[in-house]
Amino acid sequence: MAVLLDYQHVEISFNGNAVVHDVTFQLHPGEILGLVGESGSGKSTLIRAAMGLLGSSGMVTRGDIWFEGKNLPDLSDREMRQICGEKIGMIFQDCGASLSPIRTIGEQIVESMAAHRETDVPAAKAAAMDLFDKLKFKDGERVWNSYPFELSGGMNQRAGIAIAMLMNPVILLADEPTSALDVAVQRQVVEEMLRVRDVFGTAMIIVTHDIGVVSVMADSILVLQNGNVMEYGAAKEVLENPRNDYTKKLLSAVPRLRKGRV
Amino acid sequence: MEPVLKVTDLSKSFSRAGKNEFFAVDHVSFAVMPGEILGIVGESGSGKSTIAKLITRQIDATAGKIEIDGQDITWLNGRQMIPVYAKIQMVFQSPKGSFDPRRTLGDGICESLRNQGVPKAEREAMARSLLEQCGLPGDFLERYPHQVSGGQCQRAAIARALMCDPKILIFDEATSALDVTVQKQIMELLQMLQQKNHLSYLFICHNLALVQQFCDNVIVLYDGKIVEQGRPDEVILHPKSEYAKRLVEAVF
């Protein structure tokens, strides 16, 4: 199968200290890859590297990140702008906080679309409503007219996913998309992301420390500890027969609910 | 046996201009027996933390009664509360946020005994031994919050809560901010301390699996009301209320 995004021996350093070491993995079309590990393991840093979001002190010091025949760390800001948002979308832990508090969701959608292609308000709104419908939003019109603070945390998160999907990117990177949410709301967001994959065939990398989320979403899993790959393979394989000692320790630490049939 | 903590018809409401009163906690009653671990689960906004704040008198109740060790503390003033705080202590969600960033962990840990007039050498020796019980080297007393990890800081917060030899500890999402491996270590520590000192815990948590493993009894809170209570396995395996069913189903 074609490879969409190809990390080859990637090393990432901050102020000259390597924090991610020799990470290699491939993302295929429509695949959901779960990146798991504890705080400080380098999960977020890995996907931020693809978006050029390492800040002024961080950089990819070794290896390549290939996307559509280009090595992402080598691209200029100008070239990155054509890829980020349009071909690779990203959502964050708290979408409400990454939206502007003084503009409605609708205004921000128009703005973000206009950054990539020529559009006007009716066209942007039509595209957004169409997408809201596909993602089964109950009241798209209300979301369009709302300020972020008028929506619940879960609804903000879903709106963030919708905004990221407006450009129909081939890859969606998600940094702890459910960690700030209640379990019931978490489930809605997870279902929405799976719906996105069904409708658009989007490949995703989900960074999370929540093994439960990964177990229902991911096709493959990469386990990181202190910037090193501990285990990488098919999700079922890693979750059911972990080979690495650290993976075993991580999985055994997860409290599991014994559920009856309800 | 007398309960260590008894809450009767406790309510906290907020009045809003032009709207009905909003009940954050709505006529809640429960009791915690000596040596019991009681879990409180529910989603954000269900009133879990408000209950903890009411019991520790960080905010005042609108109605109802709070008794600790048989003593009604609902309306005690600050001075009268000092001896009560020797019986009830709290561990918060954000370990670093609960220590003064400009003071050492030792200052924070020893503060309760300093308020009670225990001499410096004595309280420091005690803090050192408690830190060691909580799995930290004694010289962590000299460290500042930013010099330790989140898990270590939470261990120090547990040591701080144990300083005045309380009967009941309240944990408000005390492990939610920690990684699962650290969470497991902390839970093991809590279990060990509970058995050793015959403590009672009020364990506020949104993680049902953790409550199932750890608690003797559980209360399910929704919109400030208790919608279900019982043994964790009963509530989780055979939920009776609609809300508890939904909560259990939502867990992956």
Interface residues (C-beta under 8 A of the other chain):
Chain A: E38 S39 G153 D182 V183 A184 V185 Q186 R187 V190 H209 I211 G212 V213 S215 V216 K249 L250 S252 A253 V254 P255 R256 L257 R258 K259 G260 V262
Chain B: E43 S44 G150 D179 V180 T181 V182 Q183 K184 H206 N207 L208 A209 L210 Q212 Q213 D233 I236 L237 H238 P239 K245 R246 L247 V248 E249 A250 V251 F252
